[in-house]
Amino acid sequence: MPREEARIAGTVDYVVIPAPFPCSLALFTCPCGAKAADDPRHATPKGWTTAADGSVRCPACSAKS
């Protein structure tokens, strides 16, 4: 009787970072394309502002308005 072929399931790579506890980051994106990563507990990254419609603005766009 022929042997069945092995079925290998797809795997996911995990990267372990040397941190004392798990952490999360939020990615904030300005309409101009600028991006900043910050603590998700903050409403905006340092130097960024919130527009009237609730979207975030980078320091360059904040200075223009």
C-alpha positions as CSV (number, residue, x, y, z in Angstrom):
1,M,0.0,0.0,0.0
2,P,1.5,3.4,-0.9
3,R,2.4,5.8,1.9
4,E,0.2,8.9,2.2
5,E,1.9,12.2,1.6
6,A,2.6,14.3,4.7
7,R,0.2,17.2,5.1
8,I,2.0,20.2,6.4
9,A,-0.2,23.1,7.6
10,G,0.8,26.7,7.0
11,T,2.6,28.3,9.9
12,V,2.9,31.9,11.2
13,D,6.1,33.5,12.2
14,Y,6.2,35.1,15.7
15,V,8.9,37.5,16.8
16,V,9.6,37.7,20.5
17,I,10.8,41.1,21.7
18,P,12.7,41.5,25.0
19,A,10.1,43.5,26.8
20,P,8.9,43.1,30.4
21,F,5.3,43.1,29.3
22,P,3.3,43.0,26.1
23,C,2.8,46.4,24.4
24,S,0.5,47.9,21.8
25,L,1.0,50.7,19.3
26,A,-1.5,52.7,17.4
27,L,-0.7,54.0,13.9
28,F,-2.0,57.6,13.3
29,T,-2.2,58.8,9.7
30,C,-2.6,62.4,8.5
31,P,-4.5,63.1,5.3
32,C,-1.2,64.3,3.8
33,G,0.2,60.8,4.3
34,A,2.4,61.5,7.4
35,K,2.3,58.6,9.9
36,A,3.2,58.3,13.6
37,A,3.1,55.3,16.0
38,D,2.2,56.1,19.6
39,D,0.5,54.6,22.6
40,P,-3.1,53.8,21.8
41,R,-4.2,55.4,25.0
42,H,-3.3,58.8,23.6
43,A,-5.8,60.7,21.4
44,T,-3.0,62.0,19.2
45,P,0.8,61.7,19.1
46,K,2.9,64.5,20.6
47,G,2.7,67.6,18.4
48,W,-0.3,66.3,16.4
49,T,-3.8,67.8,16.7
50,T,-7.4,66.7,16.0
51,A,-9.5,68.5,13.3
52,A,-13.1,69.4,13.7
53,D,-14.2,66.2,11.8
54,G,-12.2,64.1,14.3
55,S,-9.3,63.2,12.0
56,V,-5.7,63.7,13.2
57,R,-3.4,66.2,11.7
58,C,0.5,66.1,11.7
59,P,2.5,69.1,13.0
60,A,3.0,70.4,9.5
61,C,-0.7,70.3,8.6
62,S,-1.6,71.7,12.1
63,A,0.7,74.7,11.4
64,K,-1.0,75.4,8.0
65,S,-4.5,75.7,9.5
